Amino acid sequence: MKIIAYDGSMQEKSSMSVLLEDDIKTEIIEHGKKTRPSWETFFKKLNLRHEDLSSVDLFLVCTGPGSSYTAVRSSVSFFKALCTGLSKPLAGISCDELRDFRQTNKGTDTVSYTHLTLPTKA
């Protein structure tokens, strides 16, 4: 399963993670309070290409809590449009739940899903 997760809920840093089978890669980028890194920046750091988006099984976007309501709202809007265009599923996830998942799996050989509640396919 290939999952891309984005957390833009903090005012001065954003992160994107890619989960591919049992491998997770995360990039955290610090930025100004009113600016956001471009998607290209994340793609380059995570070795993703635009063509790779069509093979993603699920997109996750943090819905809060965070220190910037506007950042959460714009992130959700962006991913909603992206997933609509790609006909891919999108799920909101608590920022705390995503951060716990990353911390639990940092430096491990296999990914543990015990702290992550993923939506099921209907």
Phi, psi and chi 1 to 4 in degrees:
 res  aa     phi    psi   chi1   chi2   chi3   chi4
   1 MET       -  135.2  177.1  174.8 -103.6      -
   2 LYS  -113.7  122.5 -172.3  171.8 -172.1  176.9
   3 ILE  -127.1  137.1  -60.5  171.9      -      -
   4 ILE  -114.6  128.0  -69.6 -177.9      -      -
   5 ALA  -121.6  138.7      -      -      -      -
   6 TYR  -128.1  134.2  178.4   73.7      -      -
   7 ASP  -124.1  106.0 -179.8   -1.5      -      -
   8 GLY  -116.3   24.3      -      -      -      -
   9 SER   -79.5  -14.9   65.4      -      -      -
  10 MET   -94.7  150.5  -56.4  -55.7  -73.8      -
  11 GLN   -69.5  -35.0  -72.9 -175.1   -0.6      -
  12 GLU  -122.1   15.3  -63.9  179.7   -3.8      -
  13 LYS  -157.8  150.7   63.4 -178.8  169.9 -179.3
  14 SER  -133.3  155.2  -62.1      -      -      -
  15 SER  -140.7  150.9   65.3      -      -      -
  16 MET  -135.0  136.9 -174.7  177.3  -77.5      -
  17 SER  -124.2  147.7  -63.2      -      -      -
  18 VAL  -122.8  125.1  176.0      -      -      -
  19 LEU  -110.7  118.2  174.0   68.3      -      -
  20 LEU  -126.4  109.3  179.2   58.0      -      -
  21 GLU    55.0 -110.6  -57.2  -53.0  -33.9      -
  22 ASP  -108.9   20.4  -74.4  -21.5      -      -
  23 ASP  -118.6  130.5 -176.2   34.6      -      -
  24 ILE  -123.8  131.8 -173.9  169.0      -      -
  25 LYS  -122.1  135.1  -68.3 -172.8 -112.8  177.4
  26 THR  -131.6  137.8  -61.1      -      -      -
  27 GLU  -122.2  130.4  -78.2  -62.7  -31.4      -
  28 ILE  -116.0  126.5  -61.4  171.6      -      -
  29 ILE  -120.9  125.3  -61.0  175.8      -      -
  30 GLU   -85.3  146.6  -65.7 -172.3   16.4      -
  31 HIS  -154.9  175.1   50.8   75.7      -      -
  32 GLY   -67.8  161.5      -      -      -      -
  33 LYS   -60.9  -33.9 -169.0  173.3 -176.5  177.7
  34 LYS  -109.2   14.0  -64.9 -169.6  178.4 -155.3
  35 THR  -123.6  160.9   61.6      -      -      -
  36 ARG  -133.2  146.6  -64.3  -83.2  167.3 -134.9
  37 PRO   -68.5  151.1   18.8  -24.9      -      -
  38 SER   -73.2  156.9   72.2      -      -      -
  39 TRP   -62.9  -32.3  -56.2  110.2      -      -
  40 GLU   -59.3  -38.4  -66.0  -65.7  -33.3      -
  41 THR   -60.7  -48.1  -56.7      -      -      -
  42 PHE   -63.4  -43.5  -80.8  116.2      -      -
  43 PHE   -58.9  -45.2  -76.6   12.4      -      -
  44 LYS   -63.1  -45.7  -75.6  179.4 -174.0  174.1
  45 LYS   -66.5  -29.1  -70.3 -177.0  173.9  -84.5
  46 LEU   -99.7    8.0  -67.5  167.9      -      -
  47 ASN    56.3   44.0  -64.6  -38.3      -      -
  48 LEU  -106.3  150.0  -70.1  173.6      -      -
  49 ARG  -119.3  161.1  -62.6  170.1  -57.3  151.3
  50 HIS   -57.9  -35.6  -69.6  -84.2      -      -
  51 GLU   -63.0  -27.6  -60.3   83.1   32.1      -
  52 ASP   -67.0  -22.8  -64.1  -27.0      -      -
  53 LEU   -62.7  -30.4  -64.9  177.8      -      -
  54 SER   -70.2  -17.7   61.8      -      -      -
  55 SER   -96.5    2.5   67.2      -      -      -
  56 VAL   -75.4  134.4  172.4      -      -      -
  57 ASP   -85.7  -30.0  -61.9  -56.0      -      -
  58 LEU  -155.7  137.3  175.3   65.8      -      -
  59 PHE  -108.5  135.2  -72.0   86.3      -      -
  60 LEU  -118.7  139.3  -63.2  174.0      -      -
  61 VAL  -133.5  136.0   62.6      -      -      -
  62 CYS   -69.5  135.0  -73.1      -      -      -
  63 THR  -109.3    5.3   57.1      -      -      -
  64 GLY   119.5  175.6      -      -      -      -
  65 PRO   -73.9  156.4   28.1  -32.0      -      -
  66 GLY  -157.6  179.7      -      -      -      -
  67 SER   -96.1    0.8   57.3      -      -      -
  68 SER  -140.3  100.4  175.4      -      -      -
  69 TYR   -60.9  -40.9  172.3   70.9      -      -
  70 THR   -62.0  -40.6  -59.1      -      -      -
  71 ALA   -64.9  -41.1      -      -      -      -
  72 VAL   -63.5  -47.2  169.8      -      -      -
  73 ARG   -61.0  -44.2 -170.1  177.1   60.3 -164.5
  74 SER   -69.9  -35.4   64.8      -      -      -
  75 SER   -64.9  -45.4  -61.2      -      -      -
  76 VAL   -61.8  -43.0  169.2      -      -      -
  77 SER   -62.5  -44.2  -63.9      -      -      -
  78 PHE   -60.6  -49.5  173.8   82.8      -      -
  79 PHE   -69.7  -30.4  -83.8   94.1      -      -
  80 LYS   -63.7  -44.3 -173.0  172.2 -178.8 -179.7
  81 ALA   -65.5  -44.0      -      -      -      -
  82 LEU   -59.4  -48.1  177.6   69.1      -      -
  83 CYS   -69.7  -33.1  -68.8      -      -      -
  84 THR   -64.1  -45.1  -61.4      -      -      -
  85 GLY   -64.7  -34.4      -      -      -      -
  86 LEU   -92.1   -6.1  -67.1  170.7      -      -
  87 SER    55.4   48.0  -62.7      -      -      -
  88 LYS  -117.5  152.4  -64.8  -68.7 -177.4  174.5
  89 PRO   -73.8  145.9   22.1  -27.4      -      -
  90 LEU  -129.2  137.0  171.5   65.9      -      -
  91 ALA  -134.2  142.3      -      -      -      -
  92 GLY   -85.1  148.1      -      -      -      -
  93 ILE  -141.3  143.8 -174.5  171.0      -      -
  94 SER   -62.5  135.6  156.0      -      -      -
  95 CYS   -61.1  -37.5  -63.5      -      -      -
  96 ASP   -63.8  -40.5  -65.1  -27.4      -      -
  97 GLU   -64.6  -41.9 -171.5  175.7   12.3      -
  98 LEU   -66.9  -41.9 -177.3   58.8      -      -
  99 ARG   -64.6  -39.3  -70.2 -179.8 -166.0  127.1
 100 ASP   -62.7  -41.4  -71.9  -13.6      -      -
 101 PHE   -60.6  -46.2  173.5   75.2      -      -
 102 ARG   -62.3  -44.2  -73.3 -178.4 -174.7  145.6
 103 GLN   -65.0  -41.2 -168.9   60.6   36.0      -
 104 THR   -62.0  -36.5  -60.3      -      -      -
 105 ASN   -99.6    3.9  -67.9  -72.1      -      -
 106 LYS   -66.1  119.6 -170.8  175.2 -173.8  177.6
 107 GLY    74.8   17.1      -      -      -      -
 108 THR  -100.8  161.6   61.1      -      -      -
 109 ASP   -84.3  -28.7  -69.3  -26.3      -      -
 110 THR  -127.3  149.3   57.5      -      -      -
 111 VAL   -87.3  130.3  175.4      -      -      -
 112 SER  -100.5  125.4  167.4      -      -      -
 113 TYR   -97.1    9.2  -65.6   94.7      -      -
 114 THR   -64.0  -25.9   57.1      -      -      -
 115 HIS   -98.6    6.0  -67.2   90.8      -      -
 116 LEU  -124.2  126.4 -169.5   61.5      -      -
 117 THR  -102.3  101.6  -52.8      -      -      -
 118 LEU   -92.5  146.0  -66.2  176.2      -      -
 119 PRO   -68.1  149.1   22.1  -28.5      -      -
 120 THR   -96.6  151.5   57.3      -      -      -
 121 LYS   -76.2  138.9  -70.3 -175.3  178.1 -179.1
 122 ALA   -85.1      -      -      -      -      -
